[in-house]
Amino acid sequence: MTEVVSYKLYNIEGKLMDEFNLSEFGENLILKTSSLPPGIYNLIGMNVKGNIHNEKIFICDVTNRNWG
């Protein structure tokens, strides 16, 4: 059964950066982070039953790295 989950993404200061709803089919979630500055974020998901899941996300700027 497909479950709809509401997500909210907050920066470290508690500012809401994004919110979206997804139909959850599994455990993987892909976020487009190119518009977000590097930092620590808190992703909170809540399903229709009110169950809450909380994850910390670390976004790094890798555009100026010397890989070789």
C-alpha positions as CSV (number, residue, x, y, z in Angstrom):
1,M,0.0,0.0,0.0
2,T,1.3,3.4,-0.9
3,E,1.6,5.9,1.9
4,V,1.7,9.7,1.5
5,V,4.4,11.4,3.6
6,S,4.7,15.1,4.2
7,Y,8.3,16.4,4.5
8,K,9.7,19.6,5.9
9,L,13.4,20.6,5.5
10,Y,14.8,23.0,8.1
11,N,18.3,24.6,8.2
12,I,20.3,24.6,11.5
13,E,18.7,27.9,12.6
14,G,15.2,26.3,12.3
15,K,14.2,28.2,9.1
16,L,11.9,26.2,6.9
17,M,13.7,25.7,3.6
18,D,11.4,23.4,1.7
19,E,8.3,21.3,2.2
20,F,6.8,18.7,-0.1
21,N,4.6,15.6,-0.1
22,L,5.6,12.2,-1.6
23,S,4.0,8.9,-2.1
24,E,6.4,6.5,-0.3
25,F,7.2,3.3,-2.1
26,G,10.3,2.4,-0.1
27,E,13.1,3.7,2.1
28,N,15.0,5.9,-0.4
29,L,14.4,9.6,-0.8
30,I,16.3,11.8,-3.3
31,L,16.6,15.5,-2.6
32,K,17.7,18.1,-5.1
33,T,20.1,20.1,-3.0
34,S,21.8,22.3,-5.7
35,S,19.8,25.4,-4.6
36,L,20.7,24.9,-0.9
37,P,23.8,26.4,0.8
38,P,26.2,23.9,2.4
39,G,25.3,23.1,6.0
40,I,23.4,20.9,8.4
41,Y,19.7,20.4,7.8
42,N,16.9,18.6,9.6
43,L,14.5,16.6,7.5
44,I,11.2,15.8,9.2
45,G,8.7,13.4,7.6
46,M,5.2,12.7,8.9
47,N,2.7,10.2,7.6
48,V,-1.1,10.4,7.7
49,K,-1.1,8.5,11.0
50,G,1.0,11.2,12.6
51,N,4.2,9.1,12.9
52,I,7.3,11.3,12.7
53,H,10.7,10.5,11.3
54,N,13.6,12.9,11.8
55,E,17.0,12.8,9.9
56,K,20.0,15.1,9.9
57,I,21.4,15.9,6.5
58,F,24.8,17.3,5.7
59,I,25.2,19.2,2.5
60,C,28.8,20.0,1.3
61,D,30.0,22.2,-1.5
62,V,32.1,19.9,-3.7
63,T,32.3,22.3,-6.7
64,N,35.8,23.7,-5.7
65,R,37.5,20.4,-4.7
66,N,40.6,19.1,-6.4
67,W,40.0,15.4,-6.9
68,G,43.1,14.5,-8.7
